[in-house]
Amino acid sequence: MPGLVHRYPDRVLFLVTDRCASYCRYCTRSRVVSGVGDQHLETDFTAAIGYIREHTEVRDVLLSGGDPLLLSDERLEHLLSQLRAIPHVEFLRIGSRIPIFLPQRITTDLCAMLRKFHPLWMSIHTNHPREATAEAREACARLADAGIPLGNQTVLLRGVNDDPAVMKSLMHQLLMMRVRPYYIYQGDLVRGTQHLRTSVRKGIEIIEALRGHTTGYAVPQYVIDAPGAGKVPVGPGCVLAHDKHRILLRNYEGQVFEYPEVNDTPAVAPATVR
């Protein structure tokens, strides 16, 4: 369906615009956004809503693009109203860079409108502690005060945030903004961005420096969005050995522990004697 991606079983990605407040060099959709790339987004809103209505397995709709918050309050409310009217759609999400790039867009009127459609969550995109400006903090506070849970997605970028200290500072800043660190993405294989991509080894090193060394809320999941495969979690090796009797585990300090395994085979009930 034009503008709709149904990759995972119970959720869809709804691309509602090809415009953003600003354009990230490493954008995974750089071929589509801004209207000057190789492809053009031509979303059929009526057909997309019809598809979601017909597919009762879809319980989660993520609005993305481009940036959905560039739509007017009226147009966004109309779209959310149509989705909320579908009985099997339980969960609405908006992916947006606006709270960081254009925090003035997060008005009290916008927040009042969004709170009509709970449960509604928002994923923002922040890469460096310096992006946690006073204006961005105020924008996130308005959203949080409207009851909108906030998560953050970070892209691992060479020379920007590929340092454990920088990444830890960012995660701490996010929590102070009431934003839960959600994902760190390995840089996608976007044309012309090799200079910004780091090794996967570097990403694992950063997670290793966070896990156990700071609050668990500050430890996002490191993922590779593998072409054709979706998000694949990547992280430090904590399970060293595993058989039917035991698991050998390594903690954040490098210590190794043995933990007993449970037999999942159900016991056979004894035959009843008559």
ABEGO torsion letter per residue (X at the ends): XBGBBBABAABBBBBABABBABBBAABAAAAABGGABABBBBBBAAAAAAAAAABAABABBBBBOEBAAABBAAAAAAAAAAAAABAABABBBBBBAAAAABAAABBAAAAAAAAAAOBBBBBBBBABAAABBAAAAAAAAAAAAAGBBBBBBBBBBBGAABBAAAAAAAAAAAAAAGBBBABBBBBBBBBGAAAABBBAAAAAAAAAAABGABBAAABBBBBBBBBGAEBBBBBBBABABBBAABBBBBBAAGBBBBBBBBBABBBBBBBBBX
